[in-house]
Amino acid sequence: MEARLAARLACEPDGALGREGDAGEAQFDCRAVERDLRLAARARAAEQQRPLRQQLTRAPHARDQRIRLRRRDGLRLTWIGHASFFGTLGGARFLVDPVFSRRVGVFYPRFGRPGFPLAELPEIDLLLVTHAHYDHLDAPTVRRLPRTTPVVVPLGLGRWFRRRGFEEVTELDRWQSVEVGGVNVTLTPSRHWSRRSVADFNLKLWGGYVLAADGRAVYHAGDTGYCAAFAEIGRRFPGLDAAILPIGAYAPAWFMEPNHMNPEQAGRAFLDLGARHLVPMHWGAFQLTDEPLSEPAERLKTWWASNGPDDRRRLCLMAVGETLSL
């Protein structure tokens, strides 16, 4: 499987879509990214010596709010922080990219706490992971989940879960779907890349998910740069109730833009998708790049005031731990 996936990705240097969204116009140089990542890692290690906790603000936490984690009815989203969400849809409970750890990788401590303790997580019916990066696939968190939990992952990532004893693991290629617990899950394209170890560069696929049940649907984009896939997702899944889109980890733009959206690009993606609500994520928890932790939310609010829909309620800028009922 790894050889087949590597052959596919070799024909798609950016792994999904070219710089203008056309796989035939891909301009993404994987070797250059690998080189730049090494340089960035060294710079980040030096940067961590500075007292970041005194310089940066973090995403606000919901206060005095009872999170009804054990309910199954309706469409609800609880922001755990960063790209991690707990939700309910079609009577099922799902978990996306759960990270409850105090740090990811070696260099990135967590600012603030998760939306709720992992010990309070009820039994879930579906675990989804968008890709192999450490801020989305957290081994200490996954280790504490029941091995009977159904898992859906992109092509090539299933082995990681099977080796850890998970019994029901489904791998999806782009635009493939599977039904789990009454929820239809579709893996959608994204403009990103994958690596978890020295030897597996782009050997595991990545993407986002559309979850649909009972006439409701929500889209979680995972990690992605801006691309034409958003318009296609909106065309295939009209009337999305919510689009969960990343808005952080974009500075410096010359290095991050192929793989991460800035807040203004996330706004454009929301309009491309035609979703009813925008739920921003991927900000405020980990200092992965150069922008201050609170900047993505402020820039998005500024963009919305000039370019977003008139109904301000469609922008759901959640606090960590907040539950949104749709």
Helices and strands as residue ranges (DSSP letters): H 2-10, G 23-25, H 30-47, H 52-55, E 76-81, E 84-89, E 92-96, E 103-104, E 108-109, G 118-120, E 126-128, H 139-143, E 151-154, H 158-162, E 169-172, E 177-180, E 183-188, E 208-213, E 216-220, H 229-236, E 242-246, H 253-256, H 263-273, E 278-281, H 295-307, G 312-314, E 323-325
